[in-house]
């Protein structure tokens, strides 16, 4: 499928580092984009909204300077995740700042993207909508989005339950535009597999939490290295919506595993009415923890991902990697 012009010739890998609540910040986004993978962050990670304005100015400025200083080097576009749920009172203000800074692409979640499409298209940006079911994809397409992000089973955060093999092929039956696949993709072979299934880009979250540039606490990063997939719990008791979390962090917060898996009612952290506190104290991860064994820099990680990807494609090592 055709790659949007904003991405053409700017990337080392067909991959997007997913926006992660309380984890993705300017350092991670800038490092990821400079390494040739599109970087993103949720607007709500910047608090208050004035800090969001500062972050956008910093990210845009540093990436522009990098492109000018290294015109031949990859430098991927960056994006912002906008939560459209009615509980997010910042949507109008954040959308205005997105337009002010002409953010290259916007990822919408938990709401109808129609107004975002209108504003972002006015300045020439792109809108991708994340979904967990095909019928949500059809609604987003009808609203005029430029791309669909299929968040399949095994993804970190608010993941779906449908197999990536099923979800991506179902959507490809009615959508020939940009399609992005998320769900337990942690290495270069997974990126290539997403392409073979019909995706244009892989959506990688958990793997980028365990990098030196992420805002995650050191204990969080160590837990990603230590946890097997059997420690990932899918529950609605943290935020009221089913999501994947690491059992050791849930246990530390006082939850009982059997009750969590049953999904009966809301958990005590959610009852506090403080979503940020819930996600700060209970740590999300997807099934991609299976192949996370260390915490590298973003640059080191992307080098490895590219080597794995090229091996999966049966391609020779890139000249840049061969010199290292």
C-alpha positions in Angstrom: 0.0 0.0 0.0 1.3 3.6 -0.6 3.2 5.2 2.2 2.0 8.7 3.1 4.4 11.4 1.8 5.2 12.5 5.3 6.9 9.1 5.9 8.5 8.5 2.5 12.3 8.5 2.6 12.4 9.5 6.3 12.6 6.1 8.1 15.0 3.2 8.6 12.2 0.9 9.5 8.4 0.7 8.8 7.6 1.2 12.5 6.0 3.7 14.8 6.8 3.9 18.5 3.3 4.0 20.2 2.3 6.8 22.5 2.4 5.5 26.1 0.7 7.2 29.1 3.3 8.6 31.6 6.1 7.0 29.6 6.6 8.8 26.2 8.2 12.3 26.5 10.3 14.6 24.4 13.5 12.6 24.9 12.0 9.4 23.7 10.2 11.0 20.8 13.3 12.9 19.6 15.6 10.0 19.9 13.2 7.7 18.1 12.6 10.1 15.2 16.4 10.7 14.8 16.9 7.0 14.7 14.5 6.6 11.8 11.4 5.3 13.6 8.3 7.6 14.0 8.0 8.8 17.6 4.7 9.7 19.4 3.4 10.8 22.8 0.0 11.4 24.4 -0.8 15.1 24.8 -1.9 14.4 28.4 1.7 13.4 29.3 2.4 17.1 29.3 0.7 18.7 32.3 -0.5 21.5 32.2 -1.4 22.3 28.7 1.3 25.0 28.6 3.9 22.3 29.0 2.3 20.6 25.9 3.0 23.8 24.0 6.6 23.7 25.2 7.1 20.1 24.3 5.8 20.6 20.8 8.1 23.5 20.3 11.1 21.6 21.5 10.4 18.4 19.5 9.7 20.4 16.3 12.7 22.6 16.8 15.2 19.8 17.6 14.0 17.6 14.7 14.2 20.6 12.2 17.8 21.3 13.4 18.7 17.7 13.0 17.4 17.6 9.4 19.3 20.7 8.6 22.5 19.5 10.1 22.2 16.0 8.6 20.2 16.3 5.4 21.0 12.8 4.2 20.2 11.0 7.5 16.8 9.5 8.3 14.6 11.6 10.5 11.1 10.3 10.9 8.0 12.4 11.5 6.5 12.7 15.0 2.9 12.4 16.2 0.6 13.2 19.1 -2.0 11.0 20.6 -5.3 12.8 21.4 -7.7 11.1 23.8 -11.2 12.1 22.6 -13.2 10.6 25.6 -15.7 13.1 27.1 -13.7 13.1 30.3 -10.8 14.8 28.6 -11.6 18.5 28.9 -8.3 19.5 27.2 -9.3 18.3 23.8 -10.1 21.8 22.3 -7.0 23.4 23.8 -4.7 20.6 22.8 -6.1 20.4 19.3 -5.5 24.1 18.8 -1.8 23.7 19.9 -1.5 20.7 17.5 -2.7 23.0 14.7 -0.4 25.8 15.9 2.7 23.5 15.7 1.5 21.7 12.6 2.1 18.3 14.1 2.8 15.9 11.2 0.3 13.2 12.4 -2.3 12.8 15.1 -3.5 9.5 16.6 -7.0 9.6 18.0 -8.3 7.2 20.7 -11.7 6.7 22.5 -13.9 8.9 20.4 -15.1 10.1 17.1 -12.3 11.6 15.1 -14.4 13.9 12.8 -13.4 17.3 14.3 -9.8 16.3 14.5 -9.7 15.3 10.9 -11.2 18.6 9.9 -8.6 20.7 11.9 -5.5 18.5 11.0 -6.4 18.3 7.3 -6.6 22.1 7.1 -2.9 22.4 7.7 -1.9 19.3 5.8 -1.4 16.8 8.6 -2.5 13.2 8.9 -4.9 11.5 11.2 -4.7 7.9 12.3 -7.4 6.3 14.5 -6.7 3.4 16.8 -9.3 0.6 17.0 -9.7 -2.9 18.3 -12.6 -4.0 16.1 -13.3 -3.8 12.4 -16.6 -2.0 13.0 -14.7 0.8 14.8 -12.4 0.9 11.8 -15.3 1.5 9.4 -16.6 4.4 11.5 -13.1 6.0 11.5 -12.8 5.6 7.8 -16.2 7.2 7.3 -15.0 10.1 9.4 -12.1 10.7 6.9 -9.1 9.4 8.7 -5.9 8.7 6.8 -4.9 5.6 8.5 -6.1 2.8 10.8 -4.2 1.5 13.8 -5.3 -2.1 14.6 -4.5 -2.7 18.2 -4.7 -6.5 18.5 -4.5 -9.1 21.3 -1.2 -9.0 23.2 -0.6 -5.3 23.0 0.2 -3.2 26.1 -2.3 -0.8 27.5 -5.9 -0.9 26.2 -5.5 -3.9 23.9 -8.1 -5.8 22.0 -8.7 -9.5 22.1 -8.7 -10.3 18.4 -5.7 -12.1 16.9 -3.5 -9.8 14.8 -3.7 -12.4 12.0 -7.5 -12.1 12.0 -7.9 -8.4 12.6 -5.4 -7.2 10.0 -6.8 -9.4 7.3 -10.4 -8.5 8.1 -9.6 -4.8 7.8 -7.7 -5.3 4.5 -10.9 -6.7 3.0 -12.4 -3.2 3.0 -9.5 -0.7 3.5 -6.7 -0.1 1.1 -5.3 2.9 2.9 -2.5 3.2 5.5 -2.8 0.3 8.0 -0.7 0.0 11.2 -0.6 -3.2 13.3 0.1 -3.4 17.1 0.2 -6.3 19.4 3.4 -8.0 20.9 5.8 -6.7 18.2 9.2 -6.4 19.9 11.8 -7.3 17.2 12.6 -6.9 13.6 11.1 -10.2 12.6 7.8 -9.0 14.0 8.0 -5.8 12.0 8.4 -7.9 8.8 5.6 -10.2 9.8 3.3 -7.2 10.2 4.2 -6.2 6.6 3.5 -9.7 5.2 0.1 -9.7 6.9 -0.8 -6.5 5.0 0.3 -3.7 7.4 2.3 -0.6 6.2 3.8 -0.1 9.7 4.3 -2.0 12.9 3.1 -0.3 16.1 5.6 -0.9 19.0 5.0 0.2 22.5 6.3 -2.2 25.2 9.7 -2.6 23.6 10.3 1.2 23.7 9.3 1.5 27.4 12.5 -0.5 28.1 14.9 2.1 26.7 17.0 4.6 28.5 15.2 7.6 27.0 11.7 6.6 28.2 10.2 8.3 31.2 9.4 5.0 32.9 10.8 4.5 36.4 13.9 2.2 36.6 11.9 -0.4 38.5 9.3 -0.4 35.7 12.0 -1.1 33.2 13.6 -3.8 35.3 10.1 -5.5 35.6 9.8 -5.5 31.8 13.1 -7.5 31.6 12.1 -9.9 34.4 8.5 -10.6 33.6 7.5 -13.6 31.5 4.3 -13.5 29.4 2.5 -15.4 32.2 2.8 -12.3 34.4 0.7 -10.2 32.0 -2.8 -9.7 33.3 -5.7 -8.5 31.1 -8.2 -6.7 33.4 -10.7 -3.8 33.5 -10.2 -3.1 37.2 -7.6 -0.3 36.8 -9.2 2.1 34.4 -12.6 0.6 33.8 -11.5 -0.6 30.3 -9.7 -3.9 29.7 -5.9 -3.4 29.5 -2.7 -5.5 30.0 -0.6 -4.9 33.1 2.3 -6.7 34.8 1.3 -8.8 37.7 4.1 -7.8 40.1 2.9 -4.2 40.0 -0.7 -5.3 40.6 0.4 -7.4 43.5 2.3 -4.6 45.0 -0.8 -2.4 44.8 -2.8 -5.0 46.8 -4.8 -6.7 44.1 -5.7 -10.4 44.1 -5.0 -12.1 40.8 -8.1 -14.3 40.6 -10.4 -11.3 41.1 -8.5 -9.3 38.5 -8.8 -12.0 35.9 -12.5 -12.3 36.6 -12.9 -8.7 35.7 -15.7 -8.2 38.2 -16.2 -4.5 38.9 -13.7 -1.6 39.2 -10.4 -1.8 41.1 -9.6 0.4 44.1 -7.2 2.6 42.1 -9.9 3.4 39.6 -12.3 4.1 42.4 -10.0 6.9 43.6 -11.0 8.8 40.4 -7.3 9.5 39.6 -6.4 7.8 36.3 -2.9 9.2 36.3 -2.2 7.7 39.8 -3.5 4.3 38.7 -1.2 4.2 35.7 1.7 5.6 37.7 1.4 2.8 40.3 0.3 -0.1 38.2 2.5 -0.7 35.1 1.3 -1.7 31.7 3.0 -4.1 29.2 2.1 -6.4 26.4 3.1 -9.9 25.4 6.2 -8.5 23.8 7.9 -8.8 27.2 8.8 -12.3 26.1 11.8 -11.1 24.1 12.9 -8.1 26.2 16.1 -8.9 28.1 17.8 -5.5 28.5 17.3 -1.7 28.5 19.3 -0.2 25.6 19.4 3.3 24.3 16.9 4.0 21.4 19.8 4.2 19.0 21.1 0.8 20.0 17.6 -0.7 19.9 16.8 0.6 16.4 20.2 -0.7 15.1 19.2 -4.1 16.4 15.7 -3.9 15.0 17.0 -3.0 11.6 19.5 -5.9 11.5 16.7 -8.3 12.6 14.3 -6.8 10.0 16.8 -7.1 7.2 17.6 -10.7 8.2 13.8 -11.5 8.1 13.6 -9.9 4.7 16.7 -11.9 3.5 18.4 -8.6 2.8 22.1 -7.9 3.3 23.2 -5.7 6.2 22.8 -2.0 5.6 26.1 -0.1 4.9 25.6 1.9 8.1 25.3 -1.2 10.2 28.2 -2.9 8.4 30.6 -0.1 9.5 29.8 -0.5 13.2 
